[in-house]
Amino acid sequence: MAHTIDEDTKKIVKAIVHGDQKRQSRRRAGKHTDFDRKAAEAIKAAKKELPLEGTDPEVRRHIIDKLYTSLLYNTPWELLGETYCCRRLFYEYRKEFCYLIAVHMEIIEPEGDSRQQAPGK
């Protein structure tokens, strides 16, 4: 893990997740936009790609649900109940989750991406 994400990007990603339920309502009503679709796909991809090595699938799903809930309702770790991980690790996972959403929304380039390197290198 250990990807970096700046404060502005973090705020944008939190706003994207925070508005996810409204986008789901619009989708059910048939009034979703390309942005709604892209945001839903980015969140889904981030949930799928989040590296939680060595965790049972049920535990993984639980942790990801808690990460999503934390961002959706701006709820701190202390108020989430059982998260199956310590506070420090939870926030590392959340940072990585935000990073993956930002990458899939094309807000930032993936770290280590060859497109970031200078030509000829």
C-alpha positions in Angstrom: 0.0 0.0 0.0 1.5 3.4 1.0 0.0 5.4 -1.9 -0.3 9.1 -1.5 -3.3 11.2 -2.1 -3.5 15.0 -1.6 -6.1 16.7 0.5 -8.0 18.1 -2.4 -8.3 14.7 -4.1 -9.3 13.2 -0.7 -12.1 15.7 -0.4 -13.3 15.0 -3.9 -13.4 11.3 -3.3 -15.2 11.7 0.0 -17.8 13.8 -1.8 -18.2 11.1 -4.5 -18.8 8.4 -1.9 -21.0 10.7 0.1 -23.3 11.2 -2.9 -23.4 7.5 -3.8 -26.8 6.9 -2.4 -28.3 9.8 -4.3 -26.8 8.5 -7.5 -28.2 5.0 -6.8 -31.7 6.6 -6.4 -31.3 8.4 -9.7 -30.1 5.2 -11.4 -33.2 3.4 -10.1 -35.4 6.2 -11.4 -33.6 6.0 -14.8 -32.1 9.5 -14.5 -28.5 8.7 -14.0 -25.7 10.6 -15.8 -22.4 9.4 -17.2 -20.7 10.8 -14.0 -23.1 8.7 -11.9 -22.2 5.6 -13.9 -18.4 6.3 -13.7 -18.6 7.0 -9.9 -20.5 3.7 -9.3 -18.0 1.8 -11.4 -15.0 3.4 -9.6 -16.4 2.5 -6.2 -17.1 -1.0 -7.3 -13.6 -1.4 -8.8 -12.0 0.0 -5.7 -13.9 -2.5 -3.5 -12.8 -5.3 -5.7 -9.1 -4.2 -6.0 -8.5 -3.2 -2.4 -5.5 -5.3 -1.3 -6.4 -6.9 2.0 -3.9 -9.8 1.9 -4.6 -12.8 4.1 -8.2 -12.0 5.0 -11.1 -14.4 4.7 -13.6 -13.3 2.0 -16.3 -12.7 4.7 -13.9 -10.5 6.8 -12.8 -8.7 3.7 -16.4 -7.9 2.8 -17.0 -6.7 6.3 -13.9 -4.4 6.4 -14.8 -2.9 3.0 -18.4 -2.3 4.1 -17.0 -0.4 7.1 -14.6 1.6 5.0 -17.5 2.5 2.7 -19.8 3.4 5.6 -17.1 5.5 7.2 -16.7 7.6 4.0 -20.5 7.6 3.2 -21.5 9.0 6.6 -18.2 10.6 7.6 -18.1 8.2 10.6 -14.9 7.8 12.5 -13.5 4.3 13.3 -14.4 4.7 17.0 -18.1 4.8 16.1 -18.3 2.0 13.5 -18.4 -1.0 15.9 -16.4 -4.1 15.0 -14.1 -3.4 12.1 -11.9 -6.5 12.4 -8.8 -4.3 12.3 -7.1 -1.7 14.5 -7.6 2.0 14.1 -4.3 2.7 12.3 -4.8 -0.1 9.8 -8.4 0.9 9.2 -7.3 4.4 8.2 -4.5 3.0 6.0 -7.1 0.8 4.2 -9.4 3.8 3.9 -6.6 5.9 2.4 -5.9 3.1 -0.1 -9.6 2.8 -0.9 -9.8 6.5 -1.6 -6.7 6.3 -3.8 -8.2 3.5 -5.9 -11.5 5.4 -6.3 -9.5 8.5 -7.5 -7.5 6.4 -9.9 -10.7 4.8 -11.4 -12.4 8.2 -11.6 -9.3 9.4 -13.5 -8.7 12.2 -11.0 -5.1 11.0 -10.5 -2.7 8.8 -12.4 -1.8 5.5 -10.8 1.5 5.8 -8.9 4.4 4.1 -10.8 2.4 4.4 -14.0 4.8 4.5 -17.0 2.8 7.5 -18.4 4.3 9.6 -15.6 7.9 8.9 -16.7 9.7 11.3 -19.0 9.9 10.2 -22.6 12.9 8.0 -23.4 13.2 6.6 -19.8 
